[in-house]
């Protein structure tokens, strides 16, 4: 409104009169002080003073007509009184404030970026696994109905489970099922896939968790002792045992345990029973043996890499106790590779749990996927593999967050980016 009034005044004869008057003032001032008159300077000064006068005149005219200048604050306040404006701008506004809140905090931004990467990993795993199963030569209808099934029966089976749809339609349905936690029913037994996974996955996760806990409790002290006394009897003994643990196949170790502890000595049950805590001991040991050996060797090598660093020598020169130097300085700086191997091995342990579950007759997710693979039962396999991938992604997210807490350099990089 103010701008319109100013333009109106500039187009009138009043503006020309103002320019002429200020030019005369400029000439009079220069003649009085006996100074030279510069035409360009005179025009610039006259225009500047005329524009200031026009602004005052426009403001006075607005006040006399009972109109006010509309600024952003007044305009926004007026828009907020409009219900449609509030509804349309609410969602973008919330998203903008969430975005600003996330990126204003380095740690929150770090976690948010890892979560976004996790979502892309899950979608990629879904597409990859589904594509392999879809283009595999196995025919679920023929495997389930048998060779004696007619063409009409196979067509009815394919239509019932959507196998007669195009690849893209089936892929979209599978992805939507993963995201909405609704994978439909399995080809064999017509059971709810999500209900089956919900019943079997906790068993696998429980065994994996206790195996991981056992590995951490045993391996880190063993690795610390080996690093504190390198090339000693304890170092050679522990690393030799760790090498054996890495070399033994899980299925063979499980069979040996069953033959000795169950059949020969009758100490532990041969198969897993949910109500018997003794039945979980052998599966936990078998599944965690390789992880224990890997963590022990990584702990030893990581500590030995940092014990000769300058800050360790400086700490010793200051007179700190050897135990304090070893734990507070050496172990703290060597913990990052150890956490990395724990996160990676936990994922491999979940993937390799199928062998242990088969040996001990455990009805877990690993054995469930193996049983469904021979059909192939696409919804069941896809659900099992993807939710294992989700668990592994969450574990790796936790590892990344631990990096940020334990490593000051990562925190510094987060603040500078």
C-alpha positions, 0 to 999 in steps of 0.5 A: 500500500505504501509503495503504491502511494509513493509511485503515485506521487512520483508520477505527479508534478509534485515530484518534479517540483521537489526535484527542482526545489532541491536542485536550487537549494544545492546551487544556492549552497554551492554559490554561497560557499563559492564551490564548484557545481557538479551536475551529477552530484546535484541530481543524486542529492536532489533525488535522494531528498525528493524520495525522502519527502515522497516517503513522508508524504505517502505515510501522512496520506495513509494516516489521513485515510486511516490505512496502515502499511502492511508488513510481514507481521501484519500479513501473517497475522491476517493469514492465520485468521484464515482457516484454510491457510492454517490447514494447508501450511500446518504439515509443511510447517511441522516438517520444517521445524522438525528438520531444523530441530534435527539438524541443530543438534549434531548427535540427533542429526547423526542418529537421524541420518543412520535411521534414513540409511537403515530404511534404504537398507531394508528396502534394498534387502526386500527388493534383492531377496524378492527378486532372487526368489521370484526368478528362481526356477522352483515352482511353489505350485508344483512343489506343494500340490505335487506332480499330479496336480492339473494345470487348472489347480496350479493356475488356481494356486497361483491366482490365490497367492498372486503369483500370476501377477507381474513382477512389479505388482508382486514386488510392490505388494511384498514391499507394502507388506514389509512396511505395514507388517502384513505379509499375508499367509504362507503357501504351506499350512496357510498360516499367518506369516507375521504370527509365525515370525513373531513366535519364532524370532524371539527364540533365535534372538534370545539365543543370539543375545546370550551368546553375545553376552557370553562372548563379551564377558569371556573374550574381552578379559582374555584379550586384555590378559593376552595383550598385557602379557604378550608372547607369554604362556597365557598369551599363547594358550589363550590365542591357541584356544581362540584359533581352535574356536574359530576352526571348529564348525558349529554343527560338529561342535553341537553334535559332539556336545550332544553325544557327550553332555546328553547321551553319555553323561546325561548332564544337559538335554539334547534338544531345546525346550522353552521351559527348561533353562538348561536346554539353552546352555549348549546352543548358546555355547555352540553359537557363541564359540566363534564370536568369542574367539573373534572378539578375543583376538581382536581385543588383543591386536587392538590393544597391542596397536595402541600400547606403544603410542605417544600418549601411552608413553606420556601417561607412563612417564607421568607416573600413572599406575600401569593398570590405570594406563592400560584400562583408561588409555589403552583399552579405551582407545582400542575399543572402537575396532572391538565394538565393530567386530561385535556388531558385524559378528552379531549379524553373522551369528543371526544369519548362521543360527539356522545350523545351530537350531537344526542341530538342537531341534530349535523352532527358531527363525533360522530353521523356519527360513531353511524349511520354507526355502525348499518350497520356496515360500516367498512370503515366509522367506522374505519376512524372515530375512528382512526382519533379521536384516532389520535387527542387524541394522538396529544393532549396527545403528547402536554401534554407530551411536556408541562410536559417537560417545566413545570417540571424541573425533567423531563428535568433533566431526559431527559438530563441524559438518 
